[in-house]
Amino acid sequence: MANVRVLVSGATGKMGQHTINAVNRESHLDLVGGTCLTDSGTEIQLADGTSVPLSTNLGTLLDSTKPDVVIDFTNAHAVMANADMIISKGIHCVIGASGINSSELATLEQLQVKHGVGVAVIPMFAIGAVVLKKLASEASKFFDYVDIIEAHHEQKIDAPSGFAMDLARMLSETKEYDRNQVEVESIPNSRGGELNGVSIHSVRLPGRSAHHEIIFGAAGQTLSLKHDTLDRECYMPGVIQTVDYVCKNHSFVVGLENILGI
C-alpha cells in the first residue's frame, strides 16, 4: 500500500517546523512539500539530508506535489481560502489554525460534503488538553459559575485562544452560567470576555506556550482543572493520528476528542 503524501501549509512557523519533523519520522507518511507566507527559499532541508519543495504559492505546490492530505498551520485569516482550494481539489485537510468561528465551520462542512474528502478542524492537538475537556464536561453538571484562564506567548495574534473558545462553547451548550455583574468596574473588561456566562481571561506573555485552566465555583468551594503545554512536541501524536483519521474516514470532524473517542 502506498504511503500517504503530506504537504504542510505554514511550514516555516513554529508548529509547522515541528510537524515537518514529525511527518518525516513516520514510515507510512511521505512529506512532499511545504508553504510559507514570505519567501524563505525553494526547499525545506530535512534531518535525513533530503529536501522537499517550499513555496509561497499553495495552488502551484498542490498541483506539482499532488498530496493526499494537507496539514494547515497558517492562521484564521488565510485558512478559509486555503481550505477552499485544498478541498476543492479533492485533497484531505487537517486544520490546526486558531480562531475559526461557527459560520466558517459550517462553510468547511459544506465543502467536505460537496467534495467527499476528510476534513478535521482541531483547536488543540495535545491529548492531555482533550482529557481536560472531558473532565470539564463532567464537572459542569454540578456548578453554576465558571471562569477560564488561558495563557499563551506574546506573539499569538488572537484572543481568546481557539481552544478556550472551544471549551466555552462546550461548557455552555446545555446551560447558561451565572456571572456576577460588578457595580463598579474601574477598568473596562476587568472581568474578561463572556460567552453564555462563561468568563474568559487571556494572558499574553513571553515564556508561555499554551496553558488553560477552568475554575468552577459553588458555595464554599471551587474546582480547578488545568493543562500546561511545556513543549510543542506534545502536539505531534495528535497531529499524526488526525492525518491517519481523515485519510481513512472521509467525514467532517471538529475536535481531537472525536477522533480519539474520548
PyMOL commands that set and color helices and strands:
alter all, ss='L'
color gray80, all
select helices_A, chain A and resi 14-25+58-65+76-88+102-115+127-142+162-171+232-248+257-260
alter helices_A, ss='H'
color red, helices_A
select strands_A, chain A and resi 4-9+29-35+43-45+51-55+69-72+92-95+119-121+145-152+193-195+198-204+210-218+221-229+252-254
alter strands_A, ss='S'
color yellow, strands_A
deselect
rebuild
show_as cartoon
